[in-house]
């Protein structure tokens, strides 16, 4: 579980790594920019799908 700060706002969400990132052993470190999927029903949780360069 990661606490991710949204770009341009002060809002933070709780996010977990998606299955393909977990399967390929892609690691995240502090400062990485990521792409996330969020549900329109719960704005406090998300799924990390991609690590940006």
RODO-2510 file (C-alpha; in nm, 4 decimals, decimal comma):
residues 53
     n   res          X          Y          Z
     1     x     0,0000     0,0000     0,0000
     2     x     0,1262     0,3456    -0,0948
     3     x     0,0098     0,6950    -0,0055
     4     x     0,0060     0,8927    -0,3326
     5     x    -0,0224     1,2710    -0,3606
     6     x    -0,2190     1,3895    -0,6648
     7     x    -0,0379     1,6358    -0,8897
     8     x    -0,1680     1,9915    -0,8712
     9     x    -0,3707     1,9374    -0,5523
    10     x    -0,3047     1,8573    -0,1879
    11     x    -0,5295     1,5478    -0,2007
    12     x    -0,3723     1,2125    -0,1035
    13     x    -0,5091     0,8676    -0,1845
    14     x    -0,4241     0,5186    -0,0639
    15     x    -0,3114     0,3037    -0,3587
    16     x    -0,1982    -0,0546    -0,4131
    17     x     0,0021    -0,2069    -0,6990
    18     x    -0,1910    -0,3766    -0,9796
    19     x    -0,1419    -0,7428    -1,0630
    20     x     0,0822    -0,7020    -1,3694
    21     x     0,3221    -0,4704    -1,1838
    22     x     0,3348    -0,7202    -0,8983
    23     x     0,3879    -1,0107    -1,1386
    24     x     0,6791    -0,8374    -1,3199
    25     x     0,8417    -0,7259    -0,9882
    26     x     0,8318    -0,3554    -1,0787
    27     x     0,9470    -0,1630    -0,7732
    28     x     0,8390     0,1852    -0,6684
    29     x     1,0447     0,4309    -0,4670
    30     x     0,9635     0,7683    -0,3137
    31     x     0,9408     1,0341    -0,5831
    32     x     0,8260     0,8081    -0,8685
    33     x     0,5436     0,9412    -1,0828
    34     x     0,2705     0,6819    -1,1461
    35     x    -0,0461     0,6334    -1,3489
    36     x    -0,3471     0,5258    -1,1430
    37     x    -0,7016     0,3990    -1,1864
    38     x    -0,9592     0,5463    -0,9502
    39     x    -1,3212     0,4533    -0,8888
    40     x    -1,5804     0,7304    -0,9238
    41     x    -1,7481     0,5944    -0,6100
    42     x    -1,4514     0,6025    -0,3701
    43     x    -1,2092     0,8936    -0,4186
    44     x    -0,9766     0,7817    -0,1364
    45     x    -0,8525     0,4542    -0,2936
    46     x    -0,6747     0,3795    -0,6215
    47     x    -0,4789     0,1141    -0,8132
    48     x    -0,1301     0,1897    -0,9493
    49     x    -0,1093     0,0599    -1,3073
    50     x     0,2079     0,2153    -1,4527
    51     x     0,5321     0,3786    -1,3351
    52     x     0,6225     0,6871    -1,5424
    53     x     0,9822     0,7841    -1,6208
***
